[in-house]
Amino acid sequence: GILFDVNSDNIKSESGSVLKEIAATLTENPSVRVKIIGHTDSDGDANANLALSQKRAVAVKNALASFYGIATSRMETDGKGEGQALNKNANATEKALNRRVEFIKL
């Protein structure tokens, strides 16, 4: 998936291949629209996490638009904060997996 550092909306470099795959899929299917949903781990204030999750979604949208030419009109963004964790946030590995974005076809 697309992953982020703690308290950051900077996309981790190892996420580049995933971004490239998503951009290729969107390029091959020009009528497809997606919603990009950001998530955080459970550390910190819930309101700050919600804002950060929204920034993460926007960062991915901007990367797809600027690096791969995907029209911004084809992408919506949303943030869920820490509310939809993949796991219990019990350790650093689990927390890292929760700092992510997901794509939903519209």
MDTraj code that builds the backbone (N, CA, C; nanometers):
import mdtraj as md
import numpy as np

residues = "GLY ILE LEU PHE ASP VAL ASN SER ASP ASN ILE LYS SER GLU SER GLY SER VAL LEU LYS GLU ILE ALA ALA THR LEU THR GLU ASN PRO SER VAL ARG VAL LYS ILE ILE GLY HIS THR ASP SER ASP GLY ASP ALA ASN ALA ASN LEU ALA LEU SER GLN LYS ARG ALA VAL ALA VAL LYS ASN ALA LEU ALA SER PHE TYR GLY ILE ALA THR SER ARG MET GLU THR ASP GLY LYS GLY GLU GLY GLN ALA LEU ASN LYS ASN ALA ASN ALA THR GLU LYS ALA LEU ASN ARG ARG VAL GLU PHE ILE LYS LEU".split()
xyz = np.array([
    [0.0809, -0.1191, 0.0000],
    [0.0000, 0.0000, 0.0000],
    [0.0849, 0.1252, 0.0000],
    [0.0189, 0.2343, 0.0141],
    [0.0853, 0.3638, 0.0229],
    [0.0967, 0.3973, 0.1703],
    [0.2194, 0.4156, 0.2165],
    [0.2451, 0.4326, 0.3587],
    [0.3097, 0.5678, 0.3867],
    [0.3048, 0.6097, 0.5138],
    [0.3515, 0.7407, 0.5567],
    [0.4316, 0.7277, 0.6850],
    [0.5205, 0.8254, 0.7084],
    [0.5918, 0.8336, 0.8353],
    [0.4967, 0.8839, 0.9435],
    [0.5396, 0.8727, 1.0682],
    [0.4616, 0.9200, 1.1823],
    [0.4390, 1.0705, 1.1694],
    [0.3161, 1.1147, 1.1964],
    [0.2794, 1.2569, 1.1950],
    [0.3180, 1.3281, 1.0666],
    [0.3057, 1.2604, 0.9538],
    [0.3485, 1.3184, 0.8268],
    [0.2513, 1.2824, 0.7155],
    [0.2387, 1.3753, 0.6200],
    [0.1642, 1.3444, 0.4988],
    [0.2583, 1.3218, 0.3813],
    [0.3884, 1.3071, 0.4102],
    [0.4854, 1.2748, 0.3060],
    [0.4772, 1.1261, 0.2733],
    [0.4580, 1.0963, 0.1465],
    [0.4465, 0.9579, 0.1019],
    [0.5835, 0.8922, 0.1091],
    [0.5902, 0.7750, 0.1719],
    [0.7177, 0.7039, 0.1823],
    [0.7640, 0.6599, 0.0434],
    [0.8949, 0.6664, 0.0213],
    [0.9507, 0.6365, -0.1106],
    [0.9187, 0.4950, -0.1575],
    [0.9074, 0.4006, -0.0662],
    [0.8769, 0.2633, -0.1062],
    [0.7349, 0.2472, -0.1589],
    [0.6549, 0.3526, -0.1488],
    [0.5187, 0.3502, -0.2022],
    [0.5133, 0.3864, -0.3502],
    [0.6263, 0.4237, -0.4077],
    [0.6306, 0.4683, -0.5466],
    [0.5773, 0.3673, -0.6460],
    [0.6102, 0.2411, -0.6283],
    [0.5635, 0.1401, -0.7237],
    [0.4118, 0.1221, -0.7168],
    [0.3550, 0.1368, -0.5975],
    [0.2096, 0.1262, -0.5827],
    [0.1418, 0.2449, -0.6513],
    [0.1958, 0.3635, -0.6306],
    [0.1414, 0.4816, -0.6979],
    [0.1459, 0.4648, -0.8492],
    [0.2561, 0.4117, -0.8986],
    [0.2716, 0.3906, -1.0424],
    [0.1674, 0.2920, -1.0948],
    [0.1416, 0.1851, -1.0206],
    [0.0412, 0.0863, -1.0605],
    [-0.0990, 0.1474, -1.0628],
    [-0.1295, 0.2269, -0.9617],
    [-0.2613, 0.2913, -0.9561],
    [-0.2767, 0.3881, -1.0723],
    [-0.1724, 0.4658, -1.0986],
    [-0.1766, 0.5597, -1.2108],
    [-0.1945, 0.4860, -1.3431],
    [-0.1275, 0.3731, -1.3596],
    [-0.1417, 0.2950, -1.4835],
    [-0.2849, 0.2449, -1.4989],
    [-0.3433, 0.1969, -1.3911],
    [-0.4811, 0.1487, -1.3952],
    [-0.5772, 0.2617, -1.4309],
    [-0.5573, 0.3780, -1.3698],
    [-0.6435, 0.4919, -1.3997],
    [-0.6246, 0.5405, -1.5432],
    [-0.5024, 0.5348, -1.5930],
    [-0.4752, 0.5751, -1.7315],
    [-0.5419, 0.4800, -1.8299],
    [-0.5385, 0.3507, -1.8000],
    [-0.5994, 0.2497, -1.8869],
    [-0.7519, 0.2533, -1.8821],
    [-0.8070, 0.3112, -1.7779],
    [-0.9521, 0.3169, -1.7583],
    [-0.9944, 0.4619, -1.7351],
    [-0.9972, 0.5426, -1.8413],
    [-1.0184, 0.6869, -1.8253],
    [-1.1549, 0.7277, -1.7714],
    [-1.2511, 0.6387, -1.7686],
    [-1.3819, 0.6751, -1.7145],
    [-1.3928, 0.6462, -1.5647],
    [-1.2951, 0.5789, -1.5080],
    [-1.2990, 0.5421, -1.3664],
    [-1.2640, 0.6622, -1.2794],
    [-1.3445, 0.6793, -1.1748],
    [-1.3193, 0.7802, -1.0724],
    [-1.2947, 0.7064, -0.9411],
    [-1.2136, 0.7668, -0.8538],
    [-1.1824, 0.7033, -0.7263],
    [-1.1948, 0.8013, -0.6113],
    [-1.2216, 0.7446, -0.4942],
    [-1.2139, 0.8205, -0.3696],
    [-1.0892, 0.7706, -0.2972],
    [-1.0053, 0.8636, -0.2565],
    [-0.8831, 0.8328, -0.1834],
    [-0.9107, 0.8652, -0.0371],
    [-0.8981, 0.7642, 0.0489],
    [-0.9317, 0.7798, 0.1906],
    [-0.8062, 0.7623, 0.2748],
    [-0.7717, 0.8669, 0.3512],
    [-0.6546, 0.8630, 0.4378],
    [-0.6873, 0.8101, 0.5759],
    [-0.5857, 0.7482, 0.6380],
    [-0.5989, 0.6908, 0.7720],
    [-0.4737, 0.7215, 0.8538],
    [-0.4865, 0.7139, 0.9853],
    [-0.3731, 0.7323, 1.0757],
    [-0.3688, 0.6193, 1.1773],
    [-0.2581, 0.6166, 1.2526],
    [-0.2547, 0.5276, 1.3686],
    [-0.3274, 0.5984, 1.4833],
    [-0.3274, 0.5381, 1.6014],
    [-0.4060, 0.5924, 1.7129],
    [-0.3269, 0.6864, 1.8029],
    [-0.2007, 0.7115, 1.7727],
    [-0.1222, 0.8026, 1.8556],
    [-0.1703, 0.9458, 1.8361],
    [-0.1730, 1.0217, 1.9446],
    [-0.2059, 1.1628, 1.9349],
    [-0.3539, 1.1925, 1.9452],
    [-0.3862, 1.3189, 1.9257],
    [-0.5212, 1.3710, 1.9365],
    [-0.6078, 1.3260, 1.8196],
    [-0.7306, 1.2867, 1.8479],
    [-0.8207, 1.2359, 1.7432],
    [-0.8491, 1.3420, 1.6369],
    [-0.8676, 1.4667, 1.6761],
    [-0.8944, 1.5727, 1.5783],
    [-0.7738, 1.5986, 1.4901],
    [-0.6548, 1.5963, 1.5490],
    [-0.5321, 1.6141, 1.4707],
    [-0.5146, 1.4971, 1.3741],
    [-0.5477, 1.3766, 1.4189],
    [-0.5376, 1.2594, 1.3322],
    [-0.6351, 1.2678, 1.2158],
    [-0.7539, 1.3191, 1.2404],
    [-0.8509, 1.3353, 1.1328],
    [-0.7971, 1.4322, 1.0274],
    [-0.7436, 1.5458, 1.0713],
    [-0.6868, 1.6434, 0.9778],
    [-0.5689, 1.5832, 0.9010],
    [-0.4838, 1.5074, 0.9704],
    [-0.3691, 1.4448, 0.9057],
    [-0.4143, 1.3424, 0.8018],
    [-0.5166, 1.2663, 0.8335],
    [-0.5651, 1.1660, 0.7376],
    [-0.6169, 1.2332, 0.6106],
    [-0.6810, 1.3480, 0.6264],
    [-0.7280, 1.4223, 0.5099],
    [-0.6110, 1.4746, 0.4271],
    [-0.5058, 1.5220, 0.4946],
    [-0.3860, 1.5695, 0.4245],
    [-0.3183, 1.4553, 0.3483],
    [-0.3186, 1.3366, 0.4049],
    [-0.2580, 1.2212, 0.3370],
    [-0.3325, 1.1890, 0.2088],
    [-0.4639, 1.1935, 0.2134],
    [-0.5429, 1.1664, 0.0931],
    [-0.5135, 1.2708, -0.0149],
    [-0.5051, 1.3966, 0.0257],
    [-0.4757, 1.5041, -0.0694],
    [-0.3343, 1.4878, -0.1265],
    [-0.2387, 1.4459, -0.0439],
    [-0.1014, 1.4254, -0.0912],
    [-0.0966, 1.3198, -0.2013],
    [-0.1733, 1.2132, -0.1848],
    [-0.1771, 1.1081, -0.2868],
    [-0.2450, 1.1599, -0.4127],
    [-0.3531, 1.2311, -0.3989],
    [-0.4224, 1.2909, -0.5142],
    [-0.3266, 1.3818, -0.5908],
    [-0.2557, 1.4667, -0.5182],
    [-0.1618, 1.5585, -0.5823],
    [-0.0478, 1.4854, -0.6510],
    [0.0006, 1.3781, -0.5910],
    [0.1082, 1.2996, -0.6535],
    [0.0596, 1.2353, -0.7825],
    [-0.0593, 1.1777, -0.7809],
    [-0.1130, 1.1157, -0.9022],
    [-0.1345, 1.2193, -1.0121],
    [-0.1771, 1.3382, -0.9737],
    [-0.2003, 1.4441, -1.0724],
    [-0.0679, 1.4989, -1.1268],
    [0.0253, 1.5306, -1.0383],
    [0.1469, 1.5977, -1.0834],
    [0.2486, 1.5035, -1.1481],
    [0.2629, 1.3822, -1.0983],
    [0.3630, 1.2904, -1.1534],
    [0.3103, 1.2059, -1.2689],
    [0.1796, 1.1782, -1.2692],
    [0.1252, 1.0858, -1.3690],
    [0.0163, 1.1460, -1.4560],
    [-0.0191, 1.2712, -1.4324],
    [-0.1153, 1.3396, -1.5177],
    [-0.2594, 1.2941, -1.5031],
    [-0.2934, 1.2350, -1.3900],
    [-0.4316, 1.1938, -1.3670],
    [-0.5127, 1.3194, -1.3328],
    [-0.6237, 1.3388, -1.3996],
    [-0.7069, 1.4574, -1.3772],
    [-0.7608, 1.4592, -1.2344],
    [-0.7464, 1.5721, -1.1683],
    [-0.7951, 1.5828, -1.0305],
    [-0.9467, 1.5652, -1.0221],
    [-1.0169, 1.5934, -1.1316],
    [-1.1630, 1.5770, -1.1320],
    [-1.2052, 1.4307, -1.1211],
    [-1.1120, 1.3399, -1.1408],
    [-1.1414, 1.1965, -1.1307],
    [-1.1171, 1.1420, -0.9905],
    [-1.0704, 1.2292, -0.8996],
    [-1.0328, 1.1827, -0.7662],
    [-1.0986, 1.2693, -0.6584],
    [-1.1634, 1.2039, -0.5634],
    [-1.2154, 1.2696, -0.4439],
    [-1.1282, 1.2264, -0.3274],
    [-1.1271, 1.3072, -0.2226],
    [-1.0487, 1.2702, -0.1046],
    [-1.1349, 1.2752, 0.0204],
    [-1.0946, 1.1972, 0.1196],
    [-1.1605, 1.1948, 0.2488],
    [-1.0594, 1.1453, 0.3503],
    [-1.0835, 1.1711, 0.4754],
    [-0.9985, 1.1225, 0.5829],
    [-1.0822, 1.0610, 0.6927],
    [-1.0344, 0.9518, 0.7477],
    [-1.1062, 0.8821, 0.8553],
    [-1.0307, 0.8858, 0.9879],
    [-0.9148, 0.9510, 0.9903],
    [-0.8377, 0.9558, 1.1145],
    [-0.7980, 0.8172, 1.1597],
    [-0.8139, 0.7934, 1.2879],
    [-0.7776, 0.6638, 1.3463],
    [-0.8970, 0.5695, 1.3554],
    [-1.0112, 0.6114, 1.3022],
    [-1.1367, 0.5416, 1.3232],
    [-1.1540, 0.4085, 1.2530],
    [-1.0727, 0.3787, 1.1522],
    [-1.0880, 0.2529, 1.0790],
    [-0.9546, 0.1784, 1.0721],
    [-0.8987, 0.1523, 1.1886],
    [-0.7699, 0.0836, 1.1974],
    [-0.7791, -0.0581, 1.1424],
    [-0.6697, -0.1043, 1.0854],
    [-0.6607, -0.2418, 1.0357],
    [-0.6331, -0.3402, 1.1487],
    [-0.5848, -0.2876, 1.2616],
    [-0.5435, -0.3729, 1.3724],
    [-0.5546, -0.2926, 1.5023],
    [-0.4935, -0.3406, 1.6092],
    [-0.5098, -0.2788, 1.7410],
    [-0.4079, -0.1702, 1.7732],
    [-0.3196, -0.1344, 1.6796],
    [-0.2172, -0.0318, 1.7044],
    [-0.1307, -0.0676, 1.8249],
    [-0.1047, -0.1964, 1.8442],
    [-0.0361, -0.2424, 1.9644],
    [0.1155, -0.2259, 1.9596],
    [0.1720, -0.2114, 1.8404],
    [0.3177, -0.1978, 1.8295],
    [0.3516, -0.1145, 1.7058],
    [0.4791, -0.0891, 1.6859],
    [0.5220, -0.0018, 1.5762],
    [0.4827, -0.0568, 1.4392],
    [0.4887, -0.1874, 1.4219],
    [0.4526, -0.2473, 1.2932],
    [0.3045, -0.2275, 1.2633],
    [0.2204, -0.2533, 1.3621],
    [0.0764, -0.2343, 1.3430],
    [0.0439, -0.0878, 1.3173],
    [0.1083, 0.0025, 1.3892],
    [0.0834, 0.1448, 1.3697],
    [0.1235, 0.1877, 1.2287],
    [0.2356, 0.1371, 1.1799],
    [0.2814, 0.1724, 1.0453],
    [0.1795, 0.1284, 0.9400],
    [0.1181, 0.0132, 0.9596],
    [0.0178, -0.0360, 0.8648],
    [-0.1090, 0.0488, 0.8664],
    [-0.1370, 0.1135, 0.9781],
    [-0.2555, 0.1984, 0.9876],
    [-0.2347, 0.3368, 0.9274],
    [-0.1096, 0.3768, 0.9060],
    [-0.0794, 0.5043, 0.8397],
    [-0.0806, 0.4789, 0.6897],
    [-0.1990, 0.4939, 0.6286],
    [-0.2168, 0.4481, 0.4914],
    [-0.3268, 0.5269, 0.4222],
    [-0.3434, 0.5003, 0.2922],
    [-0.4607, 0.5456, 0.2192],
    [-0.5209, 0.4248, 0.1493],
    [-0.6496, 0.4342, 0.1226],
    [-0.7221, 0.3309, 0.0490],
    [-0.7933, 0.3969, -0.0674],
    [-0.8207, 0.3178, -0.1694],
    [-0.8894, 0.3666, -0.2891],
    [-1.0227, 0.2940, -0.3029],
    [-1.1270, 0.3703, -0.3319],
    [-1.2583, 0.3135, -0.3589],
    [-1.3006, 0.3617, -0.4967],
    [-1.3386, 0.2676, -0.5808],
    [-1.3884, 0.3027, -0.7142],
    [-1.5264, 0.3637, -0.6997],
    [-1.5463, 0.4776, -0.7637],
    [-1.6759, 0.5455, -0.7579],
    [-1.7629, 0.5085, -0.8774],
])
top = md.Topology()
chain = top.add_chain()
for i, resn in enumerate(residues, 1):
    res = top.add_residue(resn, chain, resSeq=i)
    for name in ("N", "CA", "C"):
        top.add_atom(name, md.element.get_by_symbol(name[0]), res)
traj = md.Trajectory(xyz[None], top)
